Structure formats: structure tokens, C-alpha cells
Amino acid sequence: DRGAVRRAIEATVEVEGRLDYLFSNAGVGVGGAARDLSAADWDRVIDVNLGGVVNGVLAAYPIMARQGAGHIVNVASVAGLVPLPGEISYTTSKWAVVGLSRALRAEAADLGVKVTGVCPGTVATPIYETSPIVGFDRDAVLAMWPRGMAPDACARELLEGVAKNRAEVVITGHARALRALERLSPRLVDALSLRYFRRVRRFKTDGPRG
């Protein structure tokens, strides 16, 4: 909600006199094959995952630029660094957040504003219970995913990276391995993505959205 974000940030500045940090961490997902997703599926994911970050930047960045200091932290995902078939709208939104963060970091540097993009792997949050999966056996697909990292442990790693003003903070060993492999051999990552989705297709159903 663009207006609510702006009002919250302006109220903070009014009380505290300045804005030192903005953490953008909203996220939703819709699983399933791209051909089965509706326009509404795409709109919801893009509006929340990318639009939410844009709303924060619109409200906070001008304030930080005027005061000559501040740090914007945008939580993306490892899905913003490597392809994730079966989560195409989510992947699209997170690649956009990574690109936004990288571009804004360069633009903001001379104004004293820092920008960090955070790319966690699997973290044990409610997104796995609340995200619909279209046309697949939900339990079977989720069972293929690695066990999630505890949110508080993820937060500690995030803050360590922010304190060091890193452009990119990749969290969980699985995510770091995928990131390294993507840099070393994108073709191999593409092959692994294809292999993964071929396994997912075994759990295709014709039933309702799960």
C-alpha cells in the first residue's frame, strides 16, 4: 500500500528526526507451471514483491538523499540470482529487485545513501504455507525443497552483511552454492533447473489449486 508506506516513513521521520534504515521484506509466491498461471497470479506477486520495494524506495530514498545518509535494504531471493522454474512470477519479481538494488546502489553512492540486496535461500517462514501451488501435488513439491533456515539466524547474517555495506548478501549454504555455480557455469545451472522441473512434473495434477 503505497500511501501506508509513505505515511509510516514520514511519521518515523517526524518522531525521530531522520531515517537511517529501510528494510523491504514483503513477499508472496504462486507455484506452478507458467502456462497454468493467471493474470491475477502474476499481478499479485509482482505488485507485492516488486511494487512493495518500489513503494519503499519512493518514500525513503528522497529523505535519505536530502539528509546525506541512510541505508536501504531490499530482500530479494536466491531466485533473483538463478532461474527457478515452477516459480516463474516469483523469480521474475526477485530478479527485478536485484536489478533495482544494484542500479540504485550506484546512483545513490555519491549522495551518501547505501543500498544492499539480500538473497536468501530457503528460510522457514509462512510463505510455504500461504503460497498457492497451481496444478501440482503441493505436499510432494514442497518435500523436494531443502529444510528452511531459522528466520532469526537469517536476520543475523543479513545484519552482518548490512553492517559491512555489502552490495549483495547471499544467505544459506545452498544459496551460496547455487550463486557460485551460476557464476562458474550458467549452462550447468540451466541443465540442473531443467532436471529439477522434470522431477516436479511427476507431481502434476488436474485438480484444483493447492
Buried (B, 14 or more C-beta within 10 A) or exposed (E): EEEEBBEEBBEBBEEEEEBEEBBBBBBBBBBBBEEBBEEEBBEBBBBBBBBBBBBBBEBBBEBBBEBEBBBBBBBBBBBBBBBBBBBBBBBBBBBBBBBBBBEBBEEBEEBEBBBBBBBBBBBEBEBBEEBBBBBBBBEBBBEEEEEBBEEEEBBEBBBEBBEEEBEBBBBBEBBBEBBEBBEEEEEEBBEBBEEBBEEBEEBBEEEEBB
